[in-house]
Every structure is written in structure tokens, then in C-alpha cells.
Amino acid sequence: MSDMETLKTPFTNLQLELLKVFSHDLSETELKEIKAMLLEYFSKKAILEADKVWDEKKWNEEKIASILSDSERTPYGK
């Protein structure tokens, strides 16, 4: 089987761009720094999206407490 046949899913645009930009070896320190930057970027996006949902649904601390204590939730293990 050729290398092309083993690639079942094409790279995303982000993967392709990262392959181009980082076509050289990085030090462990540089790699850790870049991983931290990516983690921070995607964490911020997730928090912004969660804040958006919170605002759209007009949630507050009472609503969250109600959701967490709701007896109609499916128990784990079933």
C-alpha cells in the first residue's frame, strides 16, 4: 500500500498551514511554547462560545444549580 493510500482523510487547512510553517525541527522548548499558544487560543474560543450560550439562554447561578440537582437527569451506569 502506498503512502497516498494510507491517508484516508485529507489534511485540514490548519494542518496544511502548520506543515508549511513548521517544516523544520523545533527545540522541545519551542514546541512546548507553540502548544501552549494553541491551547490558549482554543481555550479562549471555547470560553467565548460558552459565554455566548450562557447569555443567549439567560442562565444564572440558580439555573445551573437547578440543572445540576435535577432528579430527571439520567444516572450514570444505565
Steps between C-alpha positions, in 0.01 A plus 500: 500500500643840405522798734222673310267204551557501877378861525126447526413852615653806335676752719301797625598849391656556844705181478628593154596849613679369808689247287621782276594734783670239714686301239812508720574338833421699812663476837297346781463848651368646174260210458366546854458875439303442180282235665427748782406771247266264317344384827444861608347590162252211496421539871406864446276403207325236712446744787360765265258246352393384847446864605290554188276202583478615865379845385263369230329262742502764775657257745608595850637322805151389607431342160828309511427377854158385378651315205758331722244388758227400254379150593396430141859476383603160376708333772841372402529131431162450339 
